[in-house]
Amino acid sequence: MSRNKMFTMIVIMGLLLVLSVGMVGAQERVQIRWFVGLGAGTDAPQIEAQEAVVSEFNDSQDRIELILEIVDNDQAYGILSTQIAAGNAPDIVGPVGIRGRDNFPGAWLDLSEMIEASEYDLSDFDEALVDFYKIEGEGQIGLPFAIFPSFLIYNVDLFDEAGIPYPPRDYGDPYVDWNGEEREWNMDTLREVAMIMTVDSQGNDATMDEFNPDDIVQFGFGPQYTDIRGRLTLFGAGNFIDEDGNAVVPDHWMEGLDWYQRAMWEDYFVPNAVYGGADFMGAGNWFEGGNLAMVYIHLWYLPCCTWGLDNVEYQLAPVPSYNGETTAKMHGDTFSIMNTTEHPEEAFEVLTYLVGEKAEELATLYGGMPARLSLQEAYFETVGQNPPLEGRDLYWDIVVSGMAYPDNPSHEGGLPLLAESEDVYNTWAAQIDNDPDFDLEASIPGFLSELQAIFDRAS
């Protein structure tokens, strides 16, 4: 064989070797599927931004290929259920809220071992928020990402008009009342303040004998845009199911139910169903109507409930305690890994990329407050520059402080056949809001029986 032929063969063999190595490398690139649709992420601008995140991740390394799967929210639950049943589940799902996550109980990977093995740094999160994603029987099913703490907003102008001191400035501060006396800021103190701030058309408040409950023009307090489980978190975290799968109403929730019923039908400081839909109460958007002294909401609803209050001064306040404990219910989105993934380490690498390097970008994209402490100052600077909050010096530290008091178990999930269970407890709770003669105590056995039938069918 001539030298030229031998040289040519060596070159060809070298090229083939290079190509074969490249092909093996391409084949060994692990595919990780990212499912979007149970929460935010399906709007056109969000899709484009998420595609850019995927491209950036894939270009940053050569071991993992991240594949984006976006499904309309209306179809996402059904499609994901079908994928799981067919053994074709994605690796990562998110952003997903608590309710979305709990529609698939037992489907999520416990991240505890990978967090420990990788020595993943959790110091940029509030410890209570990390624990918020520790689910009994399932483990650490996510890491804090985008959160929506809850708090009170009070109408400063209404308090000034009544000559009543404002709610306290910070968690742990006492309420200094109209006599200059310090009181714990708890549900009893809230009730007293709210009754004084509830007024009829003649200017009588709900503490006066002359007060007319059929002619109320201003209310003292209301929990807005939450169901009965959300309302009851003011009395502590809980659920309508115990650890053995029995339908229950926890004792502290029973106390809360009695508190709300009396607040609507005896003390009159919380709007009942009829008053709640009245025009002077914003036709359901209570605080925006300008005739509610204090409202309990989540961060995501702050712009909506204050949009029509350009000429009204309002401020944020801490959630009151009950029996010495404070619970400020939490909404939170995260990314979770399905426990059927064949590549947990690679999926964890993607997850930590989304909640780490891309946390600020994605939280902004989805409209959430970053759970990372290091990102929150910039977040509030941005939020405070947008209408209707522009130019207001709000106590944003109240929102941050609320992260330490999340409800666990969450008020949004944790019930078998969640949609059916919600129908039962919403129908039952509506009677409290609509019927002044509703026998709450007598209704409990029937209510629990209905729930138990659903729980038994799910087991």
MIBAVEX-146891 format. One line per field, with one value per residue (C-alpha): residue number from 1; x, z, y. Coordinates in nm, 3 decimals, decimal comma. Example, Ala and Ser with C-alpha at 12.3 -4.5 7.8 and 13.67 -1.06 7.14 Angstrom:
! residues 2
seq	(1/2)
u	(1,230/1,367)
w	(0,780/0,714)
v	(-0,450/-0,106)
***
This chain:
! residues 459
seq	(1/2/3/4/5/6/7/8/9/10/11/12/13/14/15/16/17/18/19/20/21/22/23/24/25/26/27/28/29/30/31/32/33/34/35/36/37/38/39/40/41/42/43/44/45/46/47/48/49/50/51/52/53/54/55/56/57/58/59/60/61/62/63/64/65/66/67/68/69/70/71/72/73/74/75/76/77/78/79/80/81/82/83/84/85/86/87/88/89/90/91/92/93/94/95/96/97/98/99/100/101/102/103/104/105/106/107/108/109/110/111/112/113/114/115/116/117/118/119/120/121/122/123/124/125/126/127/128/129/130/131/132/133/134/135/136/137/138/139/140/141/142/143/144/145/146/147/148/149/150/151/152/153/154/155/156/157/158/159/160/161/162/163/164/165/166/167/168/169/170/171/172/173/174/175/176/177/178/179/180/181/182/183/184/185/186/187/188/189/190/191/192/193/194/195/196/197/198/199/200/201/202/203/204/205/206/207/208/209/210/211/212/213/214/215/216/217/218/219/220/221/222/223/224/225/226/227/228/229/230/231/232/233/234/235/236/237/238/239/240/241/242/243/244/245/246/247/248/249/250/251/252/253/254/255/256/257/258/259/260/261/262/263/264/265/266/267/268/269/270/271/272/273/274/275/276/277/278/279/280/281/282/283/284/285/286/287/288/289/290/291/292/293/294/295/296/297/298/299/300/301/302/303/304/305/306/307/308/309/310/311/312/313/314/315/316/317/318/319/320/321/322/323/324/325/326/327/328/329/330/331/332/333/334/335/336/337/338/339/340/341/342/343/344/345/346/347/348/349/350/351/352/353/354/355/356/357/358/359/360/361/362/363/364/365/366/367/368/369/370/371/372/373/374/375/376/377/378/379/380/381/382/383/384/385/386/387/388/389/390/391/392/393/394/395/396/397/398/399/400/401/402/403/404/405/406/407/408/409/410/411/412/413/414/415/416/417/418/419/420/421/422/423/424/425/426/427/428/429/430/431/432/433/434/435/436/437/438/439/440/441/442/443/444/445/446/447/448/449/450/451/452/453/454/455/456/457/458/459)
u	(0,000/0,137/0,205/-0,065/-0,327/-0,223/-0,238/-0,582/-0,711/-0,574/-0,748/-1,077/-1,055/-0,984/-1,284/-1,504/-1,380/-1,457/-1,803/-1,874/-1,767/-1,990/-2,283/-2,233/-2,216/-2,536/-2,710/-2,599/-2,741/-3,021/-3,362/-3,556/-3,917/-4,056/-4,438/-4,607/-4,982/-5,104/-5,043/-4,893/-4,679/-4,927/-4,966/-4,782/-4,522/-4,454/-4,413/-4,153/-3,962/-3,968/-3,838/-3,548/-3,475/-3,468/-3,235/-3,002/-2,986/-2,924/-2,648/-2,480/-2,384/-2,379/-2,513/-2,885/-3,140/-3,429/-3,754/-4,045/-4,402/-4,677/-5,043/-5,343/-5,455/-5,804/-5,654/-5,337/-5,483/-5,638/-5,331/-5,093/-5,322/-5,322/-4,944/-4,900/-5,142/-4,963/-4,622/-4,515/-4,502/-4,275/-3,977/-4,049/-4,383/-4,421/-4,489/-4,750/-4,940/-5,047/-5,390/-5,248/-4,986/-5,238/-5,447/-5,170/-5,101/-4,807/-4,674/-4,383/-4,022/-3,880/-3,583/-3,438/-3,157/-3,046/-3,048/-2,831/-2,600/-2,538/-2,513/-2,761/-2,758/-3,095/-2,976/-3,141/-3,485/-3,689/-3,674/-4,052/-4,095/-3,867/-4,075/-4,388/-4,292/-4,232/-4,543/-4,617/-4,577/-4,421/-4,117/-3,960/-4,157/-4,031/-3,822/-3,955/-3,981/-4,261/-4,476/-4,781/-4,795/-5,112/-5,163/-5,417/-5,478/-5,652/-5,818/-5,627/-5,888/-6,169/-5,963/-5,882/-6,247/-6,344/-6,053/-5,948/-5,578/-5,440/-5,349/-4,993/-4,692/-4,512/-4,564/-4,524/-4,619/-4,919/-5,226/-5,250/-5,622/-5,830/-5,767/-5,392/-5,388/-5,172/-5,340/-5,225/-5,312/-5,534/-5,875/-6,050/-5,886/-5,960/-6,326/-6,349/-6,181/-6,391/-6,718/-6,632/-6,543/-6,879/-7,128/-7,492/-7,630/-7,696/-7,334/-7,396/-7,132/-7,191/-7,113/-7,407/-7,764/-7,893/-7,702/-7,924/-7,788/-8,029/-7,878/-7,501/-7,292/-6,942/-6,794/-6,500/-6,341/-6,359/-6,149/-6,157/-6,136/-6,079/-6,297/-6,392/-6,064/-5,874/-6,084/-6,029/-5,650/-5,673/-5,746/-5,458/-5,362/-5,583/-5,794/-6,119/-5,934/-5,718/-5,408/-5,624/-5,841/-6,141/-6,352/-6,320/-6,365/-6,069/-6,162/-5,988/-6,171/-6,502/-6,422/-6,343/-6,671/-6,861/-6,657/-6,747/-7,113/-7,142/-6,937/-7,194/-7,523/-7,476/-7,185/-7,236/-6,878/-6,817/-7,032/-7,279/-7,354/-7,614/-7,408/-7,097/-7,249/-7,379/-7,255/-7,116/-6,902/-6,752/-7,004/-6,790/-6,452/-6,495/-6,192/-6,198/-6,547/-6,385/-6,628/-6,432/-6,192/-5,974/-5,937/-5,741/-5,584/-5,282/-5,012/-5,135/-5,461/-5,316/-5,330/-5,682/-5,842/-5,686/-5,724/-6,007/-5,855/-5,630/-5,748/-5,761/-5,473/-5,427/-5,155/-5,047/-5,072/-4,982/-5,222/-5,366/-5,290/-5,525/-5,450/-5,101/-5,020/-5,003/-5,090/-5,062/-5,180/-4,951/-4,993/-4,681/-4,571/-4,281/-4,134/-4,161/-4,003/-4,227/-4,123/-4,137/-3,844/-3,562/-3,312/-3,361/-3,012/-3,043/-3,397/-3,273/-3,003/-3,270/-3,494/-3,218/-3,143/-3,507/-3,534/-3,175/-3,011/-3,348/-3,551/-3,578/-3,651/-3,916/-4,082/-4,120/-4,253/-4,519/-4,605/-4,484/-4,265/-3,931/-3,895/-3,521/-3,449/-3,171/-3,416/-3,697/-3,571/-3,547/-3,889/-4,062/-3,886/-4,029/-4,378/-4,395/-4,333/-4,636/-4,995/-5,203/-4,927/-4,700/-4,596/-4,716/-4,489/-4,633/-4,499/-4,353/-4,168/-4,507/-4,521/-4,170/-4,237/-4,547/-4,328/-4,249/-4,613/-4,738/-5,024/-4,900/-5,103/-5,212/-5,569/-5,553/-5,506/-5,467/-5,819/-5,908/-6,092/-6,027/-6,279/-6,564/-6,461/-6,454/-6,807/-6,929/-6,762/-6,836/-7,206/-7,214/-7,023/-7,249/-7,530/-7,332/-7,299/-7,662/-7,880/-7,892/-8,077/-7,841/-7,779/-7,405/-7,358/-7,647/-7,512/-7,171/-7,263/-7,427/-7,142/-6,880/-7,082/-7,084/-6,710/-6,640/-6,830/-6,596/-6,286/-6,392/-6,457/-6,108/-5,929)
w	(0,000/-0,096/0,158/0,005/0,034/0,389/0,486/0,327/0,521/0,847/0,786/0,702/1,008/1,223/1,083/1,140/1,498/1,558/1,407/1,607/1,930/1,846/1,776/2,103/2,284/2,116/2,202/2,564/2,616/2,867/2,776/3,054/2,977/3,142/3,157/3,178/3,212/3,566/3,654/3,477/3,166/2,883/2,757/2,437/2,594/2,866/2,612/2,421/2,739/2,855/2,518/2,561/2,905/2,756/2,476/2,719/2,942/2,653/2,516/2,857/2,874/2,664/2,904/2,930/2,668/2,824/2,630/2,689/2,679/2,710/2,745/2,782/3,143/3,061/2,928/3,137/3,425/3,193/2,972/3,264/3,418/3,087/3,058/3,412/3,349/3,023/3,188/2,983/3,252/3,215/3,444/3,580/3,627/3,696/3,781/3,986/4,287/4,591/4,454/4,123/4,294/4,526/4,233/4,188/4,540/4,570/4,225/4,335/4,407/4,754/4,699/5,048/4,959/4,654/4,854/5,118/4,874/4,668/4,979/4,810/4,975/5,134/5,322/5,076/5,176/5,488/5,679/5,726/5,348/5,294/5,547/5,362/5,085/5,322/5,289/5,541/5,375/5,062/5,180/5,029/4,704/4,596/4,678/4,735/4,408/4,356/4,657/4,746/5,124/5,290/5,507/5,604/5,418/5,605/5,476/5,651/5,564/5,729/6,045/6,052/6,006/6,301/6,516/6,576/6,602/6,312/6,333/6,458/6,238/6,265/6,366/6,742/6,804/7,033/6,928/7,115/7,146/7,172/7,548/7,503/7,632/7,472/7,356/7,169/6,801/6,791/6,659/6,966/6,919/6,547/6,627/6,861/6,612/6,323/6,510/6,574/6,206/6,097/6,051/5,946/5,743/6,058/6,173/6,446/6,479/6,553/6,925/6,975/7,070/6,797/6,523/6,236/6,082/5,790/5,685/5,698/5,474/5,593/5,719/5,950/5,817/5,548/5,410/5,033/4,749/4,955/5,046/5,394/5,443/5,362/5,605/5,883/5,860/6,073/6,354/6,262/5,986/5,944/5,710/5,682/5,697/5,967/5,929/5,918/5,632/5,847/5,768/6,058/6,161/6,388/6,719/6,636/6,302/6,477/6,691/6,374/6,210/6,514/6,505/6,140/6,185/6,475/6,282/6,001/6,186/6,544/6,545/6,179/6,104/5,823/5,507/5,460/5,108/5,033/5,156/4,995/4,648/4,696/4,482/4,779/4,851/4,504/4,378/4,534/4,516/4,873/4,949/4,614/4,702/4,963/5,238/5,405/5,683/5,675/5,423/5,437/5,102/4,926/4,749/4,406/4,462/4,598/4,269/4,190/4,520/4,523/4,156/4,214/4,524/4,369/4,615/4,918/5,154/5,260/5,430/5,505/5,847/6,007/6,033/6,386/6,609/6,763/7,091/7,077/6,733/6,403/6,072/5,752/5,477/5,181/4,809/4,635/4,298/4,255/4,021/4,120/3,984/3,916/4,103/3,782/3,625/3,503/3,548/3,894/3,917/3,581/3,662/3,992/3,805/3,583/3,881/4,068/3,753/3,735/4,105/4,122/3,830/3,661/3,977/3,936/3,563/3,591/3,907/3,731/3,423/3,627/3,840/4,172/4,454/4,451/4,748/4,754/5,017/4,809/4,528/4,727/4,767/4,390/4,349/4,577/4,411/4,079/4,211/4,385/4,056/3,884/3,904/4,114/4,377/4,222/4,461/4,777/5,070/5,165/5,446/5,223/5,515/5,637/5,328/5,388/5,757/5,667/5,509/5,857/5,929/5,637/5,686/5,679/5,589/5,321/5,283/4,908/4,885/5,069/5,019/4,823/4,497/4,561/4,317/4,458/4,815/4,738/4,599/4,924/5,164/4,948/4,931/5,305/5,388/5,162/5,409/5,679/5,453/5,337/5,622/5,954/6,111/5,988/6,266/6,233/6,504/6,383/6,026/6,111/6,113/5,770/5,628/5,751/5,621/5,270/5,281/5,418/5,131/4,888/5,087/5,102/4,729/4,664/4,881)
v	(0,000/0,340/0,611/0,830/0,557/0,478/0,845/0,875/0,574/0,710/1,040/0,866/0,644/0,947/1,129/0,825/0,802/1,168/1,128/0,815/0,982/1,278/1,045/0,861/1,195/1,308/0,982/1,005/1,353/1,292/1,431/1,604/1,698/2,012/2,017/2,360/2,406/2,341/2,706/3,006/2,981/2,926/3,285/3,373/3,607/3,351/3,073/3,272/3,356/2,993/2,877/3,120/2,974/2,625/2,731/2,903/2,596/2,360/2,582/2,602/2,233/1,915/1,652/1,737/1,832/2,019/1,977/2,214/2,080/2,344/2,247/2,479/2,500/2,371/2,049/2,018/1,817/1,561/1,530/1,491/1,227/1,040/1,061/0,927/0,639/0,552/0,546/0,848/1,116/1,421/1,472/1,820/1,998/2,367/2,630/2,449/2,573/2,378/2,295/2,179/1,967/1,805/1,687/1,430/1,299/1,064/1,154/1,373/1,287/1,348/1,580/1,536/1,296/1,496/1,820/1,656/1,475/1,788/2,008/2,238/2,580/2,659/2,967/3,208/3,080/3,137/2,807/2,802/2,818/2,521/2,329/2,445/2,201/1,911/1,701/1,429/1,091/1,242/1,439/1,752/1,769/2,113/2,417/2,770/2,964/3,220/3,300/3,506/3,572/3,698/4,007/4,271/4,594/4,872/5,188/5,467/5,728/5,530/5,484/5,856/5,945/5,723/5,842/5,481/5,382/5,183/4,814/4,750/4,816/4,480/4,121/4,094/4,456/4,520/4,710/5,040/5,102/5,421/5,432/5,407/5,050/4,781/4,462/4,156/4,189/3,880/3,779/3,922/4,262/4,251/4,187/4,489/4,720/4,587/4,639/5,004/5,040/4,895/5,179/5,223/5,512/5,717/5,693/5,435/5,168/4,797/4,838/5,079/4,989/5,222/5,037/4,915/4,590/4,626/4,959/4,905/5,132/5,038/4,711/4,654/4,335/4,072/3,786/3,831/3,578/3,266/2,970/2,854/2,666/2,985/3,187/2,938/2,954/3,270/3,026/2,795/2,554/2,251/2,045/1,854/1,522/1,363/1,145/0,832/0,955/1,050/1,356/1,600/1,961/2,043/2,204/2,533/2,544/2,484/2,786/2,979/2,879/3,003/3,328/3,393/3,308/3,552/3,810/3,809/3,760/3,887/4,134/4,236/4,342/4,087/4,112/3,828/3,702/3,970/4,262/4,118/4,152/4,506/4,794/4,988/4,681/4,690/4,432/4,162/4,337/4,454/4,666/4,847/4,967/5,196/5,092/4,813/4,904/4,590/4,311/3,987/3,895/3,747/3,945/3,841/4,030/4,354/4,550/4,425/4,520/4,868/4,965/5,215/5,376/5,639/5,904/5,675/5,611/5,249/5,050/4,692/4,527/4,193/3,902/3,871/3,574/3,320/3,145/3,293/3,152/3,341/3,176/3,381/3,149/3,111/3,063/2,941/2,808/2,572/2,313/1,948/1,631/1,334/1,023/0,819/1,003/0,781/1,063/1,216/1,370/1,544/1,656/1,798/1,990/2,145/2,220/2,400/2,599/2,714/2,806/2,934/3,110/3,175/3,245/3,621/3,607/3,336/3,470/3,806/3,630/3,452/3,755/3,615/3,738/3,553/3,323/3,392/3,654/3,809/3,893/4,050/4,406/4,447/4,287/4,537/4,828/4,712/4,638/4,974/5,153/5,000/5,128/5,130/5,105/5,367/5,642/5,467/5,396/5,059/4,842/4,574/4,419/4,295/4,075/3,944/3,878/3,680/3,412/3,285/3,192/2,976/2,733/2,377/2,176/2,417/2,537/2,473/2,098/1,775/1,630/1,315/1,386/1,753/1,901/1,691/1,764/2,136/2,122/1,967/2,209/2,516/2,426/2,369/2,691/2,899/2,835/3,015/3,319/3,321/3,195/3,383/3,088/2,818/2,562/2,519/2,259/2,042/2,051/1,901/1,529/1,547/1,754/1,508/1,215/1,364/1,423/1,077/0,916/1,094/0,999/0,633/0,623/0,763/0,506)
***
